[in-house]
């Protein structure tokens, strides 16, 4: 998602391309974990570590492609690539899948804290990320930021429940095929709020 300094860049880019750049590394992670034993001839209990290494590489490649194809580095993509590299690196170095499993919890909780913390100090930090895409009044940004902040905490809690109570393969599948649809559904559910608080341009107002 472009920031103010990249306003105008990346416009006209196919939304499916943006989705592929965001979702691609996760899909690769899922397939590497599902079929790693057959593809690479490793024990089934080692699939998560091979998949994590591939996930790191795929995330970095996706970041590089975003820079080339979109003309800028999305902030969320940068944060994700750094966190995947750090927690994925710990997973591989310490031979412990705990780190890659807890990564979504920490990232989502961090995003939630940042957004709600900004509101506490009277700032809607979501506007800094989305203001080139959306034009909302102050109340709209405040409500949207609150909702997304709370949603990130819900995702963090869900990740904790799933990885602690379900199998490793189920957690990987949920991370890929559960979290993404939930996030898209939540984003679409904000449409009425966005339409209600959207600022109309001078040209649109004159029509």
C-alpha positions in Angstrom: 0.0 0.0 0.0 1.7 3.2 -1.1 2.5 6.1 1.2 2.3 9.8 0.6 5.8 9.9 -0.8 4.8 7.5 -3.6 1.6 9.2 -4.6 0.9 8.6 -8.2 3.3 5.6 -8.5 1.8 2.2 -9.1 -1.5 3.6 -10.4 -3.1 1.5 -13.1 -1.3 -1.6 -11.8 -3.6 -4.7 -12.1 -5.0 -5.4 -8.6 -4.5 -9.1 -9.3 -0.8 -8.4 -9.7 -0.7 -6.8 -6.3 -2.6 -9.7 -4.8 -0.2 -12.2 -6.3 2.8 -10.3 -4.9 1.2 -10.4 -1.4 -0.3 -13.9 -1.5 2.4 -15.6 -3.7 4.9 -16.3 -0.9 2.2 -17.7 1.4 0.9 -20.0 -1.3 4.5 -21.2 -2.0 5.0 -21.8 1.8 1.8 -23.9 1.8 2.8 -26.1 -1.1 6.4 -26.5 0.1 5.1 -27.6 3.5 2.5 -29.9 1.9 4.7 -31.6 -0.7 8.3 -31.0 0.6 8.9 -34.6 1.5 8.0 -35.8 -2.0 9.7 -32.9 -3.8 12.9 -32.8 -1.8 13.2 -36.3 -0.4 13.1 -35.2 3.2 11.3 -36.6 6.3 7.8 -35.4 6.7 8.6 -33.8 10.1 11.3 -31.6 8.3 8.9 -30.1 5.8 8.2 -27.0 7.9 11.9 -26.1 7.9 12.4 -26.4 4.2 9.1 -24.5 3.6 10.3 -21.8 5.9 13.5 -21.3 4.0 11.6 -21.2 0.7 9.2 -18.7 2.4 12.0 -16.3 3.2 13.4 -16.4 -0.3 9.9 -16.0 -1.8 9.1 -13.0 0.4 12.4 -11.3 -0.6 11.7 -12.0 -4.3 8.2 -10.6 -3.9 9.6 -7.5 -2.3 12.0 -7.0 -5.2 9.3 -7.6 -7.8 7.1 -5.0 -6.0 9.8 -2.5 -6.4 10.2 -3.2 -10.1 6.6 -3.6 -11.1 4.9 -1.1 -8.7 7.6 1.5 -8.7 7.8 1.6 -4.9 8.3 -0.6 -1.8 5.0 -1.0 0.0 5.5 -0.5 3.8 3.5 -3.5 4.8 5.5 -5.7 2.4 8.8 -4.4 3.9 7.6 -5.1 7.4 6.4 -8.6 6.4 9.7 -9.5 4.6 11.8 -8.4 7.5 9.7 -10.2 10.1 9.6 -13.4 7.9 13.4 -13.3 7.5 14.0 -12.8 11.2 11.5 -15.4 12.6 12.1 -17.8 9.7 15.9 -17.5 10.3 15.4 -18.3 14.0 13.2 -21.3 13.0 15.9 -22.7 10.8 18.9 -21.7 13.0 17.4 -23.1 16.2 15.6 -25.9 14.5 12.4 -25.0 16.3 9.1 -24.3 14.4 7.8 -22.3 17.3 9.3 -19.1 15.9 7.6 -19.3 12.5 4.3 -20.2 14.2 4.3 -17.3 16.6 5.4 -14.8 13.9 1.8 -14.0 12.9 0.8 -13.4 16.5 3.6 -10.9 17.1 3.1 -9.1 13.7 -0.7 -8.8 14.1 -0.4 -7.7 17.7 2.2 -5.2 16.8 0.0 -3.7 14.0 -2.9 -3.6 16.4 -0.8 -1.8 19.1 0.5 0.7 16.6 -3.0 1.6 15.2 -4.7 1.8 18.6 -1.7 3.5 20.2 -1.9 6.1 17.5 -5.5 6.7 18.2 -4.7 7.1 21.9 -2.4 9.9 21.0 -4.9 11.4 18.6 -3.5 10.2 15.3 -4.9 7.9 12.7 -1.8 6.1 11.5 -3.9 4.1 9.0 -4.4 7.4 7.1 -0.6 7.6 6.5 -0.7 4.3 4.7 -4.0 4.6 2.8 -4.5 8.3 2.2 -3.4 8.0 -1.4 -6.0 5.4 -1.9 -8.9 6.7 0.3 -10.0 10.2 1.1 -12.0 10.1 4.4 -13.0 12.7 6.9 -11.5 12.6 10.4 -14.2 10.6 12.0 -14.0 8.0 9.1 -10.3 7.5 9.6 -10.7 7.2 13.3 -13.4 4.6 13.1 -11.6 2.6 10.3 -8.4 2.7 12.3 -10.2 1.4 15.4 -11.8 -1.4 13.5 -8.5 -2.5 11.8 -6.6 -2.3 15.1 -9.1 -4.6 16.8 -9.2 -6.9 13.8 -5.4 -7.3 14.0 -5.8 -8.4 17.6 -8.5 -10.9 16.6 -6.1 -12.4 14.0 -3.3 -12.6 16.6 -5.6 -14.5 19.0 -6.8 -16.8 16.2 -3.3 -17.7 15.3 -2.5 -18.5 18.9 -5.5 -20.8 19.2 -4.9 -22.6 15.9 -1.2 -23.3 16.3 -1.5 -24.4 19.9 -4.6 -26.7 19.4 -4.3 -28.0 15.8 -1.7 -29.9 13.8 1.1 -28.2 12.1 -0.3 -28.9 8.6 -3.7 -27.5 9.7 -2.0 -24.3 11.0 -0.2 -23.8 7.7 -3.4 -24.3 5.7 -5.3 -21.9 8.0 -2.5 -19.3 7.7 -2.8 -19.4 3.9 -6.5 -20.3 3.1 -8.1 -19.0 6.3 -6.5 -15.7 7.2 -6.5 -14.2 3.7 -10.3 -14.8 3.1 -11.1 -13.5 6.6 -9.0 -10.3 5.9 -10.6 -9.7 2.5 -14.1 -10.3 3.9 -13.4 -7.8 6.8 -12.0 -5.3 4.3 -15.2 -5.5 2.2 -17.3 -5.2 5.3 -15.8 -1.7 5.8 -17.3 -0.5 2.5 -20.4 1.2 4.1 -18.2 3.0 6.5 -15.9 4.2 3.8 -18.8 5.4 1.6 -20.4 7.2 4.5 -17.2 9.2 5.3 -15.6 9.5 1.9 -14.6 13.0 1.0 -15.9 14.0 -2.4 -13.6 15.8 -4.8 -14.4 19.3 -6.0 -15.2 18.0 -9.5 -17.6 15.3 -8.2 -19.3 17.8 -5.9 -19.9 20.1 -8.8 -21.7 17.5 -10.9 
